[in-house]
Amino acid sequence: MIRENKTLCEFPSLEWITIGGWLYPGCHGHPGSIKKQLFKKCKFYDIDKDIIFEKNYSESFKYFNKPNYIILEVEFIKYDNIVLKRKNFEIQNKENSKNW
């Protein structure tokens, strides 16, 4: 992604976290500057029906906390890095923190 000058809209709160551990419980850090949508779609395996299916971002969350579904694949959205550079800011004093 760095070579393509791309980035993600969210980043895990913990440096050592796995992608599954980050995505499933919503353990994230979000810059608040762009729309919060980390991924486009998820691919799931339904253990009971023995089928694989895909759901888009908004439909996928209802399958996350069910024991009969396994997340197989996630398609992350890559944003242009310039979008974040334009909208991010550094908190250097108490006054800046009010923006956050």
Disulfide bonds with the S-S distance in Angstrom:
none
